[in-house]
């Protein structure tokens, strides 16, 4: 996923809004973003997961030079 480009003006507005949220709301936002990230990982198509994990988990897939 590619992040959308944003202007300096948009970023400063977001920083301003974030700074004015109570710490309880900031914690809630962080929690919701963490849940969203977890759900994105858990619901990935199985074929994509298998392909990526096979490369990471199988040392034979990446033989190392003994020298």
mmJSON file of the N, C-alpha and C atoms, coordinates in Angstrom:
{"data_MODEL":{"atom_site":{
"group_PDB":["ATOM","ATOM","ATOM","ATOM","ATOM","ATOM","ATOM","ATOM","ATOM","ATOM","ATOM","ATOM","ATOM","ATOM","ATOM","ATOM","ATOM","ATOM","ATOM","ATOM","ATOM","ATOM","ATOM","ATOM","ATOM","ATOM","ATOM","ATOM","ATOM","ATOM","ATOM","ATOM","ATOM","ATOM","ATOM","ATOM","ATOM","ATOM","ATOM","ATOM","ATOM","ATOM","ATOM","ATOM","ATOM","ATOM","ATOM","ATOM","ATOM","ATOM","ATOM","ATOM","ATOM","ATOM","ATOM","ATOM","ATOM","ATOM","ATOM","ATOM","ATOM","ATOM","ATOM","ATOM","ATOM","ATOM","ATOM","ATOM","ATOM","ATOM","ATOM","ATOM","ATOM","ATOM","ATOM","ATOM","ATOM","ATOM","ATOM","ATOM","ATOM","ATOM","ATOM","ATOM","ATOM","ATOM","ATOM","ATOM","ATOM","ATOM","ATOM","ATOM","ATOM","ATOM","ATOM","ATOM","ATOM","ATOM","ATOM","ATOM","ATOM","ATOM","ATOM","ATOM","ATOM","ATOM","ATOM","ATOM","ATOM","ATOM","ATOM","ATOM","ATOM","ATOM","ATOM","ATOM","ATOM","ATOM","ATOM","ATOM","ATOM","ATOM","ATOM","ATOM","ATOM","ATOM","ATOM","ATOM","ATOM","ATOM","ATOM","ATOM","ATOM","ATOM","ATOM","ATOM","ATOM","ATOM","ATOM","ATOM","ATOM","ATOM","ATOM","ATOM","ATOM","ATOM","ATOM","ATOM","ATOM","ATOM","ATOM","ATOM","ATOM","ATOM","ATOM","ATOM","ATOM","ATOM","ATOM","ATOM","ATOM","ATOM","ATOM","ATOM","ATOM","ATOM","ATOM","ATOM","ATOM","ATOM","ATOM","ATOM","ATOM","ATOM","ATOM","ATOM","ATOM","ATOM","ATOM","ATOM","ATOM","ATOM","ATOM","ATOM","ATOM","ATOM","ATOM","ATOM","ATOM","ATOM","ATOM","ATOM","ATOM","ATOM","ATOM","ATOM","ATOM","ATOM","ATOM","ATOM","ATOM"],
"id":[1,2,3,4,5,6,7,8,9,10,11,12,13,14,15,16,17,18,19,20,21,22,23,24,25,26,27,28,29,30,31,32,33,34,35,36,37,38,39,40,41,42,43,44,45,46,47,48,49,50,51,52,53,54,55,56,57,58,59,60,61,62,63,64,65,66,67,68,69,70,71,72,73,74,75,76,77,78,79,80,81,82,83,84,85,86,87,88,89,90,91,92,93,94,95,96,97,98,99,100,101,102,103,104,105,106,107,108,109,110,111,112,113,114,115,116,117,118,119,120,121,122,123,124,125,126,127,128,129,130,131,132,133,134,135,136,137,138,139,140,141,142,143,144,145,146,147,148,149,150,151,152,153,154,155,156,157,158,159,160,161,162,163,164,165,166,167,168,169,170,171,172,173,174,175,176,177,178,179,180,181,182,183,184,185,186,187,188,189,190,191,192,193,194,195,196,197,198,199,200,201],
"type_symbol":["N","C","C","N","C","C","N","C","C","N","C","C","N","C","C","N","C","C","N","C","C","N","C","C","N","C","C","N","C","C","N","C","C","N","C","C","N","C","C","N","C","C","N","C","C","N","C","C","N","C","C","N","C","C","N","C","C","N","C","C","N","C","C","N","C","C","N","C","C","N","C","C","N","C","C","N","C","C","N","C","C","N","C","C","N","C","C","N","C","C","N","C","C","N","C","C","N","C","C","N","C","C","N","C","C","N","C","C","N","C","C","N","C","C","N","C","C","N","C","C","N","C","C","N","C","C","N","C","C","N","C","C","N","C","C","N","C","C","N","C","C","N","C","C","N","C","C","N","C","C","N","C","C","N","C","C","N","C","C","N","C","C","N","C","C","N","C","C","N","C","C","N","C","C","N","C","C","N","C","C","N","C","C","N","C","C","N","C","C","N","C","C","N","C","C","N","C","C","N","C","C"],
"label_atom_id":["N","CA","C","N","CA","C","N","CA","C","N","CA","C","N","CA","C","N","CA","C","N","CA","C","N","CA","C","N","CA","C","N","CA","C","N","CA","C","N","CA","C","N","CA","C","N","CA","C","N","CA","C","N","CA","C","N","CA","C","N","CA","C","N","CA","C","N","CA","C","N","CA","C","N","CA","C","N","CA","C","N","CA","C","N","CA","C","N","CA","C","N","CA","C","N","CA","C","N","CA","C","N","CA","C","N","CA","C","N","CA","C","N","CA","C","N","CA","C","N","CA","C","N","CA","C","N","CA","C","N","CA","C","N","CA","C","N","CA","C","N","CA","C","N","CA","C","N","CA","C","N","CA","C","N","CA","C","N","CA","C","N","CA","C","N","CA","C","N","CA","C","N","CA","C","N","CA","C","N","CA","C","N","CA","C","N","CA","C","N","CA","C","N","CA","C","N","CA","C","N","CA","C","N","CA","C","N","CA","C","N","CA","C","N","CA","C","N","CA","C","N","CA","C","N","CA","C","N","CA","C","N","CA","C"],
"label_alt_id":[null,null,null,null,null,null,null,null,null,null,null,null,null,null,null,null,null,null,null,null,null,null,null,null,null,null,null,null,null,null,null,null,null,null,null,null,null,null,null,null,null,null,null,null,null,null,null,null,null,null,null,null,null,null,null,null,null,null,null,null,null,null,null,null,null,null,null,null,null,null,null,null,null,null,null,null,null,null,null,null,null,null,null,null,null,null,null,null,null,null,null,null,null,null,null,null,null,null,null,null,null,null,null,null,null,null,null,null,null,null,null,null,null,null,null,null,null,null,null,null,null,null,null,null,null,null,null,null,null,null,null,null,null,null,null,null,null,null,null,null,null,null,null,null,null,null,null,null,null,null,null,null,null,null,null,null,null,null,null,null,null,null,null,null,null,null,null,null,null,null,null,null,null,null,null,null,null,null,null,null,null,null,null,null,null,null,null,null,null,null,null,null,null,null,null,null,null,null,null,null,null],
"label_comp_id":["UNK","UNK","UNK","UNK","UNK","UNK","UNK","UNK","UNK","UNK","UNK","UNK","UNK","UNK","UNK","UNK","UNK","UNK","UNK","UNK","UNK","UNK","UNK","UNK","UNK","UNK","UNK","UNK","UNK","UNK","UNK","UNK","UNK","UNK","UNK","UNK","UNK","UNK","UNK","UNK","UNK","UNK","UNK","UNK","UNK","UNK","UNK","UNK","UNK","UNK","UNK","UNK","UNK","UNK","UNK","UNK","UNK","UNK","UNK","UNK","UNK","UNK","UNK","UNK","UNK","UNK","UNK","UNK","UNK","UNK","UNK","UNK","UNK","UNK","UNK","UNK","UNK","UNK","UNK","UNK","UNK","UNK","UNK","UNK","UNK","UNK","UNK","UNK","UNK","UNK","UNK","UNK","UNK","UNK","UNK","UNK","UNK","UNK","UNK","UNK","UNK","UNK","UNK","UNK","UNK","UNK","UNK","UNK","UNK","UNK","UNK","UNK","UNK","UNK","UNK","UNK","UNK","UNK","UNK","UNK","UNK","UNK","UNK","UNK","UNK","UNK","UNK","UNK","UNK","UNK","UNK","UNK","UNK","UNK","UNK","UNK","UNK","UNK","UNK","UNK","UNK","UNK","UNK","UNK","UNK","UNK","UNK","UNK","UNK","UNK","UNK","UNK","UNK","UNK","UNK","UNK","UNK","UNK","UNK","UNK","UNK","UNK","UNK","UNK","UNK","UNK","UNK","UNK","UNK","UNK","UNK","UNK","UNK","UNK","UNK","UNK","UNK","UNK","UNK","UNK","UNK","UNK","UNK","UNK","UNK","UNK","UNK","UNK","UNK","UNK","UNK","UNK","UNK","UNK","UNK","UNK","UNK","UNK","UNK","UNK","UNK"],
"label_asym_id":["A","A","A","A","A","A","A","A","A","A","A","A","A","A","A","A","A","A","A","A","A","A","A","A","A","A","A","A","A","A","A","A","A","A","A","A","A","A","A","A","A","A","A","A","A","A","A","A","A","A","A","A","A","A","A","A","A","A","A","A","A","A","A","A","A","A","A","A","A","A","A","A","A","A","A","A","A","A","A","A","A","A","A","A","A","A","A","A","A","A","A","A","A","A","A","A","A","A","A","A","A","A","A","A","A","A","A","A","A","A","A","A","A","A","A","A","A","A","A","A","A","A","A","A","A","A","A","A","A","A","A","A","A","A","A","A","A","A","A","A","A","A","A","A","A","A","A","A","A","A","A","A","A","A","A","A","A","A","A","A","A","A","A","A","A","A","A","A","A","A","A","A","A","A","A","A","A","A","A","A","A","A","A","A","A","A","A","A","A","A","A","A","A","A","A","A","A","A","A","A","A"],
"label_entity_id":["1","1","1","1","1","1","1","1","1","1","1","1","1","1","1","1","1","1","1","1","1","1","1","1","1","1","1","1","1","1","1","1","1","1","1","1","1","1","1","1","1","1","1","1","1","1","1","1","1","1","1","1","1","1","1","1","1","1","1","1","1","1","1","1","1","1","1","1","1","1","1","1","1","1","1","1","1","1","1","1","1","1","1","1","1","1","1","1","1","1","1","1","1","1","1","1","1","1","1","1","1","1","1","1","1","1","1","1","1","1","1","1","1","1","1","1","1","1","1","1","1","1","1","1","1","1","1","1","1","1","1","1","1","1","1","1","1","1","1","1","1","1","1","1","1","1","1","1","1","1","1","1","1","1","1","1","1","1","1","1","1","1","1","1","1","1","1","1","1","1","1","1","1","1","1","1","1","1","1","1","1","1","1","1","1","1","1","1","1","1","1","1","1","1","1","1","1","1","1","1","1"],
"label_seq_id":[1,1,1,2,2,2,3,3,3,4,4,4,5,5,5,6,6,6,7,7,7,8,8,8,9,9,9,10,10,10,11,11,11,12,12,12,13,13,13,14,14,14,15,15,15,16,16,16,17,17,17,18,18,18,19,19,19,20,20,20,21,21,21,22,22,22,23,23,23,24,24,24,25,25,25,26,26,26,27,27,27,28,28,28,29,29,29,30,30,30,31,31,31,32,32,32,33,33,33,34,34,34,35,35,35,36,36,36,37,37,37,38,38,38,39,39,39,40,40,40,41,41,41,42,42,42,43,43,43,44,44,44,45,45,45,46,46,46,47,47,47,48,48,48,49,49,49,50,50,50,51,51,51,52,52,52,53,53,53,54,54,54,55,55,55,56,56,56,57,57,57,58,58,58,59,59,59,60,60,60,61,61,61,62,62,62,63,63,63,64,64,64,65,65,65,66,66,66,67,67,67],
"pdbx_PDB_ins_code":[null,null,null,null,null,null,null,null,null,null,null,null,null,null,null,null,null,null,null,null,null,null,null,null,null,null,null,null,null,null,null,null,null,null,null,null,null,null,null,null,null,null,null,null,null,null,null,null,null,null,null,null,null,null,null,null,null,null,null,null,null,null,null,null,null,null,null,null,null,null,null,null,null,null,null,null,null,null,null,null,null,null,null,null,null,null,null,null,null,null,null,null,null,null,null,null,null,null,null,null,null,null,null,null,null,null,null,null,null,null,null,null,null,null,null,null,null,null,null,null,null,null,null,null,null,null,null,null,null,null,null,null,null,null,null,null,null,null,null,null,null,null,null,null,null,null,null,null,null,null,null,null,null,null,null,null,null,null,null,null,null,null,null,null,null,null,null,null,null,null,null,null,null,null,null,null,null,null,null,null,null,null,null,null,null,null,null,null,null,null,null,null,null,null,null,null,null,null,null,null,null],
"Cartn_x":[0.846,0.0,0.898,0.636,1.433,0.722,1.464,0.813,0.455,-0.652,-1.081,-0.209,0.143,0.937,0.117,0.772,0.066,0.933,0.288,1.008,1.442,2.369,2.822,1.667,0.751,-0.399,-1.3,-1.517,-2.334,-1.648,-0.338,0.391,0.365,0.533,0.509,-0.882,-1.928,-3.288,-3.486,-2.959,-3.087,-2.32,-1.137,-0.348,-1.104,-1.71,-2.479,-3.664,-4.376,-5.533,-5.084,-4.017,-3.517,-3.12,-2.439,-1.964,-3.118,-4.268,-5.404,-6.345,-6.045,-6.839,-6.398,-7.344,-6.975,-6.149,-5.385,-4.553,-5.418,-6.614,-7.52,-7.905,-8.205,-8.559,-7.36,-6.168,-4.97,-4.726,-4.892,-4.721,-5.755,-6.978,-8.042,-7.719,-7.224,-6.863,-5.733,-4.73,-3.609,-4.103,-4.991,-5.552,-6.323,-7.125,-7.891,-6.978,-5.904,-4.959,-4.228,-3.908,-3.276,-4.218,-5.495,-6.48,-6.617,-6.613,-6.713,-5.511,-4.312,-3.111,-3.163,-3.589,-3.696,-4.699,-5.842,-6.855,-6.348,-5.563,-5.013,-4.065,-3.283,-2.35,-3.102,-4.05,-4.787,-5.634,-6.168,-7.079,-6.396,-5.052,-4.356,-4.72,-4.757,-5.026,-3.966,-4.402,-3.496,-2.344,-2.591,-1.528,-0.42,-0.779,0.218,1.049,0.402,1.108,2.064,1.58,2.41,3.634,3.464,4.57,5.627,5.227,6.171,6.828,6.037,6.572,7.475,7.196,8.038,9.445,9.561,10.881,11.606,10.864,11.478,11.822,10.996,11.14,12.025,12.189,12.92,14.357,15.322,16.706,17.237,16.67,17.114,16.75,15.773,15.365,16.414,17.268,18.32,19.652,20.271,21.535,22.598,23.396,24.418,25.77,26.598,27.938,28.799,29.406,30.16,31.479,31.925,33.225,33.186],
"Cartn_y":[-1.166,0.0,1.237,2.156,3.36,4.499,5.222,6.352,7.452,8.103,9.199,10.424,11.146,12.353,13.391,14.122,15.169,16.419,17.525,18.789,19.118,20.059,20.502,21.093,21.731,22.345,21.272,20.175,19.08,18.447,18.229,17.615,18.49,19.791,20.671,20.714,20.589,20.546,19.281,18.142,16.893,16.954,17.536,17.683,18.559,19.61,20.519,19.789,19.023,18.277,17.255,16.489,15.455,16.071,17.206,17.848,18.281,18.557,19.021,17.901,16.653,15.53,15.193,14.769,14.326,13.05,12.753,11.544,10.289,10.307,9.16,8.936,10.015,9.888,9.471,9.98,9.57,8.074,7.587,6.152,5.348,5.834,5.138,5.071,6.178,6.203,5.214,5.2,4.269,2.83,2.57,1.227,0.807,1.706,1.395,1.156,1.94,1.732,0.394,0.01,-1.28,-2.421,-2.29,-3.315,-3.401,-2.262,-2.234,-2.938,-2.672,-3.319,-4.826,-5.242,-6.672,-7.341,-6.724,-7.289,-7.375,-6.399,-6.425,-7.606,-7.906,-9.028,-10.351,-10.447,-11.701,-12.069,-11.085,-11.366,-11.368,-11.352,-11.448,-12.771,-12.8,-14.074,-15.104,-16.356,-17.415,-17.599,-17.49,-17.692,-16.657,-15.438,-14.384,-14.678,-15.089,-15.398,-16.564,-17.612,-18.798,-18.458,-17.664,-17.312,-16.523,-15.534,-14.715,-15.501,-16.29,-17.019,-18.157,-18.76,-19.851,-19.338,-18.171,-17.604,-17.275,-16.801,-16.439,-17.659,-18.693,-19.819,-20.932,-21.042,-22.164,-21.749,-22.184,-21.786,-22.359,-23.461,-24.043,-23.147,-22.312,-21.401,-20.331,-20.066,-19.066,-19.675,-20.519,-21.13,-20.06,-20.251,-19.295,-19.789,-18.866,-19.19,-19.562,-20.778,-21.204,-20.458,-19.686,-19.017,-17.759],
"Cartn_z":[0.0,0.0,0.0,-0.889,-1.019,-0.3,0.57,1.25,0.254,0.517,-0.338,-0.078,-1.117,-0.901,-0.134,0.733,1.463,1.498,1.586,1.606,3.03,3.128,4.449,5.25,4.541,5.2,5.826,5.1,5.635,6.84,6.73,7.838,9.082,8.905,10.072,10.7,9.873,10.409,11.24,10.742,11.491,12.807,12.774,14.005,15.002,14.51,15.368,16.001,15.186,15.702,16.727,16.417,17.322,18.666,18.616,19.845,20.742,20.158,20.951,21.398,21.01,21.512,22.928,23.73,25.073,24.955,25.991,25.939,25.817,26.406,26.265,24.803,24.098,22.684,21.843,22.162,21.434,21.608,22.825,23.101,22.33,22.277,21.543,20.05,19.482,18.067,17.791,18.648,18.476,18.569,19.497,19.644,18.399,17.86,16.651,15.45,15.344,14.25,14.396,15.628,15.869,15.492,15.842,15.468,13.952,13.292,11.837,11.202,11.713,11.189,11.415,12.598,12.892,11.958,11.767,10.876,9.436,9.013,7.657,7.489,8.516,8.447,8.524,9.427,9.643,8.43,7.737,6.633,5.268,5.246,3.956,3.297,1.984,1.302,1.687,1.871,2.303,1.331,0.04,-0.944,-0.781,-0.451,-0.252,0.991,2.062,3.302,3.097,2.461,2.249,1.418,0.401,-0.48,0.29,1.082,1.823,2.952,3.683,4.817,4.372,3.238,2.753,2.492,1.942,1.678,2.979,3.976,5.254,6.091,6.029,6.941,6.401,5.101,4.51,4.199,5.036,4.781,3.471,3.002,1.736,0.549,0.747,-0.331,-0.576,0.417,0.315,0.743,-0.103,0.307,0.537,1.583,1.913,1.412,1.017,0.539,1.742,1.783,2.959,3.15,2.174,2.327,3.118],
"occupancy":[1.0,1.0,1.0,1.0,1.0,1.0,1.0,1.0,1.0,1.0,1.0,1.0,1.0,1.0,1.0,1.0,1.0,1.0,1.0,1.0,1.0,1.0,1.0,1.0,1.0,1.0,1.0,1.0,1.0,1.0,1.0,1.0,1.0,1.0,1.0,1.0,1.0,1.0,1.0,1.0,1.0,1.0,1.0,1.0,1.0,1.0,1.0,1.0,1.0,1.0,1.0,1.0,1.0,1.0,1.0,1.0,1.0,1.0,1.0,1.0,1.0,1.0,1.0,1.0,1.0,1.0,1.0,1.0,1.0,1.0,1.0,1.0,1.0,1.0,1.0,1.0,1.0,1.0,1.0,1.0,1.0,1.0,1.0,1.0,1.0,1.0,1.0,1.0,1.0,1.0,1.0,1.0,1.0,1.0,1.0,1.0,1.0,1.0,1.0,1.0,1.0,1.0,1.0,1.0,1.0,1.0,1.0,1.0,1.0,1.0,1.0,1.0,1.0,1.0,1.0,1.0,1.0,1.0,1.0,1.0,1.0,1.0,1.0,1.0,1.0,1.0,1.0,1.0,1.0,1.0,1.0,1.0,1.0,1.0,1.0,1.0,1.0,1.0,1.0,1.0,1.0,1.0,1.0,1.0,1.0,1.0,1.0,1.0,1.0,1.0,1.0,1.0,1.0,1.0,1.0,1.0,1.0,1.0,1.0,1.0,1.0,1.0,1.0,1.0,1.0,1.0,1.0,1.0,1.0,1.0,1.0,1.0,1.0,1.0,1.0,1.0,1.0,1.0,1.0,1.0,1.0,1.0,1.0,1.0,1.0,1.0,1.0,1.0,1.0,1.0,1.0,1.0,1.0,1.0,1.0,1.0,1.0,1.0,1.0,1.0,1.0],
"B_iso_or_equiv":[0.0,0.0,0.0,0.0,0.0,0.0,0.0,0.0,0.0,0.0,0.0,0.0,0.0,0.0,0.0,0.0,0.0,0.0,0.0,0.0,0.0,0.0,0.0,0.0,0.0,0.0,0.0,0.0,0.0,0.0,0.0,0.0,0.0,0.0,0.0,0.0,0.0,0.0,0.0,0.0,0.0,0.0,0.0,0.0,0.0,0.0,0.0,0.0,0.0,0.0,0.0,0.0,0.0,0.0,0.0,0.0,0.0,0.0,0.0,0.0,0.0,0.0,0.0,0.0,0.0,0.0,0.0,0.0,0.0,0.0,0.0,0.0,0.0,0.0,0.0,0.0,0.0,0.0,0.0,0.0,0.0,0.0,0.0,0.0,0.0,0.0,0.0,0.0,0.0,0.0,0.0,0.0,0.0,0.0,0.0,0.0,0.0,0.0,0.0,0.0,0.0,0.0,0.0,0.0,0.0,0.0,0.0,0.0,0.0,0.0,0.0,0.0,0.0,0.0,0.0,0.0,0.0,0.0,0.0,0.0,0.0,0.0,0.0,0.0,0.0,0.0,0.0,0.0,0.0,0.0,0.0,0.0,0.0,0.0,0.0,0.0,0.0,0.0,0.0,0.0,0.0,0.0,0.0,0.0,0.0,0.0,0.0,0.0,0.0,0.0,0.0,0.0,0.0,0.0,0.0,0.0,0.0,0.0,0.0,0.0,0.0,0.0,0.0,0.0,0.0,0.0,0.0,0.0,0.0,0.0,0.0,0.0,0.0,0.0,0.0,0.0,0.0,0.0,0.0,0.0,0.0,0.0,0.0,0.0,0.0,0.0,0.0,0.0,0.0,0.0,0.0,0.0,0.0,0.0,0.0,0.0,0.0,0.0,0.0,0.0,0.0],
"pdbx_formal_charge":[null,null,null,null,null,null,null,null,null,null,null,null,null,null,null,null,null,null,null,null,null,null,null,null,null,null,null,null,null,null,null,null,null,null,null,null,null,null,null,null,null,null,null,null,null,null,null,null,null,null,null,null,null,null,null,null,null,null,null,null,null,null,null,null,null,null,null,null,null,null,null,null,null,null,null,null,null,null,null,null,null,null,null,null,null,null,null,null,null,null,null,null,null,null,null,null,null,null,null,null,null,null,null,null,null,null,null,null,null,null,null,null,null,null,null,null,null,null,null,null,null,null,null,null,null,null,null,null,null,null,null,null,null,null,null,null,null,null,null,null,null,null,null,null,null,null,null,null,null,null,null,null,null,null,null,null,null,null,null,null,null,null,null,null,null,null,null,null,null,null,null,null,null,null,null,null,null,null,null,null,null,null,null,null,null,null,null,null,null,null,null,null,null,null,null,null,null,null,null,null,null],
"auth_seq_id":[1,1,1,2,2,2,3,3,3,4,4,4,5,5,5,6,6,6,7,7,7,8,8,8,9,9,9,10,10,10,11,11,11,12,12,12,13,13,13,14,14,14,15,15,15,16,16,16,17,17,17,18,18,18,19,19,19,20,20,20,21,21,21,22,22,22,23,23,23,24,24,24,25,25,25,26,26,26,27,27,27,28,28,28,29,29,29,30,30,30,31,31,31,32,32,32,33,33,33,34,34,34,35,35,35,36,36,36,37,37,37,38,38,38,39,39,39,40,40,40,41,41,41,42,42,42,43,43,43,44,44,44,45,45,45,46,46,46,47,47,47,48,48,48,49,49,49,50,50,50,51,51,51,52,52,52,53,53,53,54,54,54,55,55,55,56,56,56,57,57,57,58,58,58,59,59,59,60,60,60,61,61,61,62,62,62,63,63,63,64,64,64,65,65,65,66,66,66,67,67,67],
"auth_comp_id":["UNK","UNK","UNK","UNK","UNK","UNK","UNK","UNK","UNK","UNK","UNK","UNK","UNK","UNK","UNK","UNK","UNK","UNK","UNK","UNK","UNK","UNK","UNK","UNK","UNK","UNK","UNK","UNK","UNK","UNK","UNK","UNK","UNK","UNK","UNK","UNK","UNK","UNK","UNK","UNK","UNK","UNK","UNK","UNK","UNK","UNK","UNK","UNK","UNK","UNK","UNK","UNK","UNK","UNK","UNK","UNK","UNK","UNK","UNK","UNK","UNK","UNK","UNK","UNK","UNK","UNK","UNK","UNK","UNK","UNK","UNK","UNK","UNK","UNK","UNK","UNK","UNK","UNK","UNK","UNK","UNK","UNK","UNK","UNK","UNK","UNK","UNK","UNK","UNK","UNK","UNK","UNK","UNK","UNK","UNK","UNK","UNK","UNK","UNK","UNK","UNK","UNK","UNK","UNK","UNK","UNK","UNK","UNK","UNK","UNK","UNK","UNK","UNK","UNK","UNK","UNK","UNK","UNK","UNK","UNK","UNK","UNK","UNK","UNK","UNK","UNK","UNK","UNK","UNK","UNK","UNK","UNK","UNK","UNK","UNK","UNK","UNK","UNK","UNK","UNK","UNK","UNK","UNK","UNK","UNK","UNK","UNK","UNK","UNK","UNK","UNK","UNK","UNK","UNK","UNK","UNK","UNK","UNK","UNK","UNK","UNK","UNK","UNK","UNK","UNK","UNK","UNK","UNK","UNK","UNK","UNK","UNK","UNK","UNK","UNK","UNK","UNK","UNK","UNK","UNK","UNK","UNK","UNK","UNK","UNK","UNK","UNK","UNK","UNK","UNK","UNK","UNK","UNK","UNK","UNK","UNK","UNK","UNK","UNK","UNK","UNK"],
"auth_asym_id":["A","A","A","A","A","A","A","A","A","A","A","A","A","A","A","A","A","A","A","A","A","A","A","A","A","A","A","A","A","A","A","A","A","A","A","A","A","A","A","A","A","A","A","A","A","A","A","A","A","A","A","A","A","A","A","A","A","A","A","A","A","A","A","A","A","A","A","A","A","A","A","A","A","A","A","A","A","A","A","A","A","A","A","A","A","A","A","A","A","A","A","A","A","A","A","A","A","A","A","A","A","A","A","A","A","A","A","A","A","A","A","A","A","A","A","A","A","A","A","A","A","A","A","A","A","A","A","A","A","A","A","A","A","A","A","A","A","A","A","A","A","A","A","A","A","A","A","A","A","A","A","A","A","A","A","A","A","A","A","A","A","A","A","A","A","A","A","A","A","A","A","A","A","A","A","A","A","A","A","A","A","A","A","A","A","A","A","A","A","A","A","A","A","A","A","A","A","A","A","A","A"],
"auth_atom_id":["N","CA","C","N","CA","C","N","CA","C","N","CA","C","N","CA","C","N","CA","C","N","CA","C","N","CA","C","N","CA","C","N","CA","C","N","CA","C","N","CA","C","N","CA","C","N","CA","C","N","CA","C","N","CA","C","N","CA","C","N","CA","C","N","CA","C","N","CA","C","N","CA","C","N","CA","C","N","CA","C","N","CA","C","N","CA","C","N","CA","C","N","CA","C","N","CA","C","N","CA","C","N","CA","C","N","CA","C","N","CA","C","N","CA","C","N","CA","C","N","CA","C","N","CA","C","N","CA","C","N","CA","C","N","CA","C","N","CA","C","N","CA","C","N","CA","C","N","CA","C","N","CA","C","N","CA","C","N","CA","C","N","CA","C","N","CA","C","N","CA","C","N","CA","C","N","CA","C","N","CA","C","N","CA","C","N","CA","C","N","CA","C","N","CA","C","N","CA","C","N","CA","C","N","CA","C","N","CA","C","N","CA","C","N","CA","C","N","CA","C","N","CA","C","N","CA","C","N","CA","C","N","CA","C"],
"pdbx_PDB_model_num":[1,1,1,1,1,1,1,1,1,1,1,1,1,1,1,1,1,1,1,1,1,1,1,1,1,1,1,1,1,1,1,1,1,1,1,1,1,1,1,1,1,1,1,1,1,1,1,1,1,1,1,1,1,1,1,1,1,1,1,1,1,1,1,1,1,1,1,1,1,1,1,1,1,1,1,1,1,1,1,1,1,1,1,1,1,1,1,1,1,1,1,1,1,1,1,1,1,1,1,1,1,1,1,1,1,1,1,1,1,1,1,1,1,1,1,1,1,1,1,1,1,1,1,1,1,1,1,1,1,1,1,1,1,1,1,1,1,1,1,1,1,1,1,1,1,1,1,1,1,1,1,1,1,1,1,1,1,1,1,1,1,1,1,1,1,1,1,1,1,1,1,1,1,1,1,1,1,1,1,1,1,1,1,1,1,1,1,1,1,1,1,1,1,1,1,1,1,1,1,1,1]
}}}
